[in-house]
Amino acid sequence: MIRRPTIIDVARAAGVSKSTVSLVFQKSPAVKAETRAAVLRVMAEMGYVYNRSAANLRSSKVGLIGLVINDLEHLDKILANP
């Protein structure tokens, strides 16, 4: 099985730090346009895909809300009248 490239692999191939690659993902204005282009080019060449869900889980910012309903018989009425 072929190992998927990591953010560290992208950083090494682009000649930048892992933090710089992360800033490219976040579209930070602190990254020069030519550096951003180089990182994006390396990502495309390596087939790296940024997983926003995984990043959110690591930072504890999932952006989801849970809902517990104990009256499933009347679920349609509960959801219709918040």
N, C-alpha and C positions, 0 to 999 in steps of 0.2 A: 504494500500500500504506500502510495506517495504521500509524504507529509505536506500539509498545507503551509504556505509561507506565513510567517508571523510579522508583527510590527517591527521586531528586532531585525529580521531578515531584510525587510524593506529599508530600514534605517542604514544598515551596513552597505547594502547595494547602492543606495543613493548618496552615501558618504555624509550622512547627517546623524543627529542623535535621535533616540526614540521619542524624546519630547518634541522635537521638531516635526516628526511624522504625525504625532498626536495633534499638534497645532494645525497642521495641514487639514486633518480630518475635521477639526473644529472651525475651519475657515477663518483662522485668526489673522488679523491684519499685520501682526508682528512678523509674519513669514514673507520674505521677499518673493516676488512673482516668479523669478527664475528658479528659486529653490522649490517653490510649490510645484512648478511645472516638472522639475526633475523628479520629485517624489511621486507625483501622479503618473509620470511615464514609467518609472520603475514598478509601481504598483500594477499597472496594466501589463507590463512585460512578465511579471511574476505571477499574474493571475490572483493577486491579493484582493480580497473582498472585505471591506470594513463592516463589522457586525455591530451596529448601533445598540441592539438589544443586549449583547454581552457587555458592552461598555457601560450601559446604564445599570446593569446588575452589579458590576464591580464598584460603581460609584454610589450605589444604593438609591439611585434616582430612576425608578422604573417607569413612572408616569402612569401607573394603573391604579384603579380604585376597586376595592372589593365590596361586594354587596351580599349580605346574608338575609335570606328571606325564609321565615319559618311557616308561612302560609301559602303553600304551592297551589292549593285549590283555587285561591282568588288572585293568582299572580297577575292576570290580565288587568284586574281592577286596581291592584296596587301600582302597577307600572303606568296605568292610564291617568291616575290621580296622585301625583307626587306630593 
